[in-house]
Structure formats: C-alpha cells, structure tokens
C-alpha cells in the first residue's frame, strides 16, 4: 500500500465518524505515523508505506474515530507559527486565541511585563515572549498538568529565563506586587456550565476546568475583574478572550469603575473574540 492509498483509507474511516475535515486530518495522521513532513507526502504519494507505519496509522485513526482530539493524538500543534507540545488534561491551543497575541503585542510597552492567567499549554506566553525579546511574564494556571506543559514548551523554545511559572487555584494567590504588570491577558473558562454537555464530543474530551465558566459563563471574569486592576499599572490593560453572542456586552456591565472599556475585537470569521479594558 502506498501513501496515497493509506491516506484515502484513513479519510474514509474518519468520514464515517462524522469528522468535519477527514482528508486533512488523515494527512496529519499519516505524516505522523510515517514520520514524514506533509510536504514530503504531497511530493511522493506513491511511495510504499512501511508495515510499522501502517499499524501506527490505523491505531491513531481508531483513536480519532472514537472522538479523541486530533491534537492529543499528534502530541503537538501549531500556534502563532510555532509548534507546541499538547497533552490530554490541558486545553488545546486554537487559532481564535491568536487574536489575544496580536492585540497584546500592540499594548505592551518596551520592556513590558505581563501576566497570563489560565496559561494552559503556555501558548499565549510563548508567542509573546518569542515575538518580543524585551518582555517578561508570569504564567499561571490552576491545573498542575498545564503548568508542567507550559514549562516544557518554554524550555523547548529557550524562553524559561523570562517567565515565572505559578500554580494557583485563585488569582489572589499570585505573588506579585500592586501595579506590577503592564498587561493581564487571559483566556479563562467561559462556557456556561449548562451548555457544556452540548459541545462537540472532542471538545468534551478536554479538561472541564478549562471550559466551565459557571452558570452564566462569567465566573472567572468576575474573579479577574475583582483582582486584576490592583496589579496593573495605570495605563495598563486587561485583555480577555470572550465567547460568542452577548458575552462581551455582559462583561461591560460587570467591569469595575477603575477599568475603562476600550472595545471588542472580532476574529477572522467576524465573531466577537476578545475585549480590552484600560486601567485608569
């Protein structure tokens, strides 16, 4: 069996499971199983597939057929042009979150210091530190697995020396003085708990703690609004990822008077995806 035939068979199996992009995912799985680049696969479609690689491919295909996220199966994923390790038990980086990086880069001053609350895989921190060599960070997560994964990703990219990692179950635990940060950035859990059971099955394979925003989805926004202003320098910013619908407008209503609303930013699909406030 050659590479092209293996890809076709894997795609057929994934299509039967309802996978949205079976051909694309089959290509990712085949490249990982055969330990080749996807560009090599495109250039050599008729190259024979070794038996050991075929076994790996079918094993991974069956895992995906069963609903395991593609990123967990591959063990890595790209965010803001860089490859990160990903692992079960930690939220998977998504392209939508890149909008936080884009705006944070414009907000942060020279030699700026930021806090990434709910860092997950460390994707936001890693992207910002990689893009700007003058920045330093504190990355925080309540999930010990996430802190460990962030450490691994920062080490992989040579960025550990510019980031302090902290395992914390509440924002109040973070060891930082008042007025210390130029930016607090966060992709907090924001899915209303009653809606979680209706999420796609692969999303429900991700940790509940990274999804559950309480009954109305605003639980962690309230916590951060109560804590972050004191940690921000005047002129510093609070930058959130937000959910679809009216969540941005709801946040405007609960924001403290010390924070001036700046705007809601939309992703490439024109959905509201981020919002920022200025410390006055």
C-alpha positions in Angstrom: 0.0 0.0 0.0 1.3 3.4 -0.9 1.0 6.7 0.9 -1.9 7.9 -1.2 -3.9 4.8 -0.6 -3.3 4.9 3.1 -4.4 8.5 3.3 -7.6 7.6 1.4 -8.5 4.7 3.6 -7.8 6.7 6.8 -10.0 9.6 5.4 -12.8 7.1 4.7 -12.7 5.8 8.3 -12.8 9.4 9.7 -15.6 10.4 7.4 -17.7 7.6 8.8 -17.2 9.0 12.3 -18.5 12.4 11.2 -15.2 14.2 11.3 -15.5 17.6 9.7 -12.3 17.5 7.7 -11.4 13.8 7.2 -8.9 14.3 4.3 -7.0 17.0 6.2 -6.9 15.0 9.4 -5.9 11.8 7.6 -3.0 13.7 6.1 -1.9 14.8 9.6 -2.2 11.3 11.0 -0.3 9.7 8.1 2.5 12.2 8.2 2.9 11.5 12.0 2.6 7.7 11.6 5.2 7.6 8.7 7.4 10.3 10.5 7.5 12.4 7.4 6.6 16.0 6.6 3.2 16.7 5.0 5.1 18.4 2.1 7.0 15.1 1.5 3.7 13.2 1.5 2.4 15.6 -1.2 5.5 15.2 -3.3 5.8 11.3 -3.0 2.2 10.0 -2.9 3.1 6.6 -4.4 5.9 5.8 -2.0 5.2 2.5 -0.2 4.1 2.7 3.4 6.1 0.5 5.8 4.1 -2.0 7.8 5.1 -0.5 11.1 3.9 3.0 10.0 0.6 1.4 8.7 0.0 -0.1 12.1 0.6 3.3 13.8 -1.7 5.0 11.3 -4.6 2.6 11.9 -4.1 2.8 15.7 -4.3 6.7 15.6 -7.2 6.6 13.1 -9.2 4.5 15.5 -8.4 6.8 18.4 -9.7 9.7 16.3 -12.7 7.7 15.2 -13.5 7.3 18.9 -13.6 11.0 19.4 -10.1 11.7 20.8 -8.9 15.2 19.7 -6.5 15.1 16.8 -4.1 17.4 18.7 -3.8 14.9 21.6 -3.1 12.1 19.2 -0.4 14.0 17.4 1.1 15.3 20.7 1.8 18.8 19.2 0.1 21.6 17.5 0.9 25.0 15.9 0.1 28.3 17.5 1.1 31.7 16.1 3.6 30.0 13.8 5.3 27.8 16.4 4.9 24.2 17.4 3.9 23.4 20.9 3.6 20.2 22.8 0.0 19.4 23.7 -1.3 16.7 26.1 -4.5 15.2 27.5 -5.7 17.1 30.5 -4.7 20.5 29.1 -6.7 22.9 26.9 -5.7 22.6 23.2 -4.5 25.9 21.6 -6.8 27.3 19.0 -6.3 29.8 16.2 -9.1 32.0 17.6 -6.8 32.8 20.6 -4.1 34.3 18.4 -6.2 37.5 18.4 -5.1 38.0 22.0 -1.4 37.8 20.9 -1.9 40.3 18.1 -3.5 42.9 20.4 -1.2 42.2 23.4 1.8 43.0 21.2 0.4 46.4 20.4 -0.5 47.1 24.1 2.8 46.1 25.7 5.4 48.8 26.1 9.1 48.4 25.7 10.5 46.0 28.4 6.9 45.3 29.4 5.8 42.7 32.0 2.6 40.8 31.6 0.6 38.1 33.4 -1.1 35.2 31.6 -3.8 33.8 33.8 -5.0 30.3 32.8 -2.0 29.8 30.6 -2.9 26.2 29.7 -0.2 25.0 27.2 1.6 28.3 27.6 0.7 29.3 24.0 0.0 33.0 24.6 3.0 33.5 26.8 5.3 31.6 24.4 4.1 33.6 21.4 4.5 37.0 23.2 8.0 36.2 24.5 9.0 34.8 21.1 7.8 37.9 19.3 9.4 40.4 21.7 12.7 39.7 23.4 12.2 42.6 25.8 9.2 41.2 27.5 9.0 39.2 30.8 6.0 37.2 32.1 4.2 35.4 34.9 2.2 32.4 33.7 -0.4 31.0 36.0 -2.7 28.0 35.9 -4.8 26.1 38.4 -4.0 22.9 36.6 -0.7 21.3 37.6 -0.6 19.5 34.3 -0.8 22.8 32.5 2.0 24.3 34.5 4.2 21.3 33.7 3.3 21.5 30.0 4.0 25.3 29.9 7.4 24.7 31.5 8.1 22.1 28.8 7.1 24.4 25.9 9.0 27.4 27.2 12.1 25.2 27.7 11.7 23.8 24.2 11.8 27.3 22.8 14.5 28.7 25.2 12.2 31.1 27.0 12.2 29.8 30.6 14.5 32.5 31.9 12.0 35.3 31.1 8.9 33.6 32.7 7.9 32.9 36.2 5.5 29.9 36.5 3.0 29.7 39.2 0.4 27.0 40.2 -2.6 28.8 41.6 -6.2 28.0 42.1 -7.3 31.6 42.6 -6.0 34.9 41.2 -5.4 36.2 44.7 -2.6 33.7 45.3 -0.3 35.2 42.6 2.9 36.5 44.2 3.0 39.9 42.5 3.0 43.4 44.0 0.5 46.1 43.2 0.9 47.9 39.9 3.5 45.4 38.7 2.0 44.5 35.3 1.5 46.3 32.0 -1.0 43.7 30.9 -3.1 41.0 32.3 -4.1 38.6 29.5 -6.4 35.7 29.9 -8.4 33.0 28.0 -10.4 32.0 31.0 -13.0 29.2 31.1 -16.1 30.9 29.7 -18.6 28.2 28.6 -21.8 28.4 30.7 -22.0 25.1 32.5 -25.5 24.2 31.2 -24.1 24.3 27.6 -21.1 22.1 28.1 -23.0 18.8 27.5 -23.9 20.1 24.1 -20.4 20.8 22.9 -18.8 18.6 20.2 -17.6 15.3 21.7 -13.9 16.1 21.0 -14.2 19.3 22.9 -15.7 17.4 25.9 -12.5 15.3 25.9 -10.7 18.5 27.1 -10.5 19.3 30.8 -13.8 20.5 32.3 -11.9 23.0 34.4 -10.7 24.8 31.3 -14.2 25.1 29.9 -16.5 25.6 32.8 -17.3 29.3 33.3 -20.1 28.7 35.9 -23.8 29.0 35.3 -23.6 32.1 33.2 -20.0 31.8 31.8 -18.8 34.8 33.7 -17.4 33.2 36.9 -13.8 33.8 36.2 -14.3 37.2 34.6 -15.8 38.4 37.8 -12.8 37.0 39.7 -10.3 38.7 37.4 -12.2 42.0 37.5 -12.0 41.9 41.3 -8.3 41.2 41.4 -6.5 42.5 38.2 -7.0 46.3 38.5 -4.8 46.5 41.6 -2.0 44.6 39.8 -2.0 46.8 36.8 0.0 49.9 36.3 -2.1 53.0 35.4 -2.4 52.8 31.7 -2.1 49.0 31.8 -4.6 46.8 30.1 -6.8 43.8 30.9 -7.3 41.7 27.8 -9.7 38.7 27.6 -10.8 36.1 25.2 -14.6 36.1 25.1 -17.3 33.8 23.8 -19.8 34.3 21.1 -23.1 36.1 21.4 -23.7 38.7 24.1 -20.8 37.8 26.5 -18.8 41.0 25.6 -21.7 43.2 26.4 -22.3 41.3 29.7 -18.7 41.9 30.7 -19.1 45.7 30.0 -21.9 45.7 32.6 -19.8 43.9 35.4 -16.5 45.7 34.9 -15.3 47.8 37.8 -15.2 51.6 37.5 -11.4 51.6 37.7 -11.3 49.9 34.2 -12.3 51.9 31.1 -13.8 49.7 28.4 -11.8 50.0 25.1 -13.5 47.7 22.7 -14.5 44.3 21.4 -12.3 42.7 18.7 -13.5 40.2 16.1 -11.8 37.1 14.8 -11.4 36.2 11.1 -14.9 34.8 11.0 -16.2 38.2 12.3 -17.3 36.7 15.6 -16.5 38.7 18.8 -13.4 37.1 20.3 -11.6 39.5 22.6 -12.2 42.6 24.7 -9.9 45.0 26.5 -10.1 47.5 29.4 -7.7 50.3 30.3 -6.6 50.8 33.9 -7.4 54.5 34.7 
